[in-house]
Amino acid sequence: MMKKKSCISHNQYLQESLPTGGWAQDSRNRNKSLKRLCQRYQKKIDSALAAMAIGLMFLAGISTFLIQLAEFGFRACK
């Protein structure tokens, strides 16, 4: 005895399980809350980004200095 299989298209499944317009509202609320958080902590975010930029420039300067020092040492040994 063979059982009859019922097939549901992928689109029908999504339409039945997800309410129409539910995702759009959730997305708008998430964007508003993210925007509020960014505005609230804007000074801290800016200072953290500035500190990271200064730190990266400092590390780049140190690495450049060490590379030049190594090249100078290598030339002096020849």
C-alpha positions as CSV (number, residue, x, y, z in Angstrom):
1,M,0.0,0.0,0.0
2,M,1.4,3.3,-1.0
3,K,0.8,6.4,1.0
4,K,-0.1,9.6,-0.8
5,K,2.3,12.4,-0.2
6,S,1.0,16.0,-0.1
7,C,3.2,18.7,-1.5
8,I,3.2,22.3,-0.3
9,S,5.1,24.9,-2.3
10,H,7.7,26.9,-0.4
11,N,5.8,30.2,-0.9
12,Q,2.6,28.8,0.6
13,Y,4.4,27.6,3.7
14,L,5.9,31.0,4.3
15,Q,2.7,32.8,3.8
16,E,0.9,30.5,6.2
17,S,3.5,30.7,9.0
18,L,4.5,34.3,8.8
19,P,2.0,37.2,9.2
20,T,2.0,39.7,6.5
21,G,3.8,42.9,7.5
22,G,5.1,41.5,10.7
23,W,8.7,41.7,9.7
24,A,8.5,45.3,8.4
25,Q,7.3,46.5,11.8
26,D,10.0,44.6,13.7
27,S,12.7,46.0,11.4
28,R,11.5,49.6,11.9
29,N,11.5,49.2,15.7
30,R,15.0,47.7,15.5
31,N,16.3,50.6,13.4
32,K,14.8,53.1,15.8
33,S,16.3,51.5,18.8
34,L,19.7,51.3,17.1
35,K,19.5,54.9,16.1
36,R,18.6,55.9,19.7
37,L,21.6,53.9,21.0
38,C,23.9,55.6,18.5
39,Q,22.7,59.0,19.5
40,R,22.9,58.2,23.2
41,Y,26.5,57.0,23.1
42,Q,27.7,59.2,20.2
43,K,30.5,60.9,22.2
44,K,31.8,57.6,23.5
45,I,31.7,56.0,20.1
46,D,33.6,59.0,18.6
47,S,36.2,59.0,21.3
48,A,36.7,55.2,21.0
49,L,37.1,55.5,17.2
50,A,39.6,58.4,17.7
51,A,41.6,56.4,20.2
52,M,41.7,53.4,17.9
53,A,42.9,55.6,15.0
54,I,45.6,57.1,17.2
55,G,46.6,53.7,18.4
56,L,46.8,52.3,14.9
57,M,49.0,55.2,13.7
58,F,51.2,54.7,16.7
59,L,51.6,51.0,15.9
60,A,52.2,51.7,12.3
61,G,55.0,54.2,13.3
62,I,56.6,51.6,15.6
63,S,56.5,48.9,12.9
64,T,58.0,51.4,10.3
65,F,60.7,52.3,12.7
66,L,61.6,48.7,13.4
67,I,61.7,47.8,9.7
68,Q,64.0,50.7,9.0
69,L,66.2,49.8,12.0
70,A,66.4,46.2,10.8
71,E,67.3,47.4,7.3
72,F,70.0,49.7,8.7
73,G,71.4,46.9,10.8
74,F,71.4,44.5,7.9
75,R,73.3,47.1,5.7
76,A,75.8,47.7,8.5
77,C,76.7,44.0,8.8
78,K,77.6,43.7,5.1
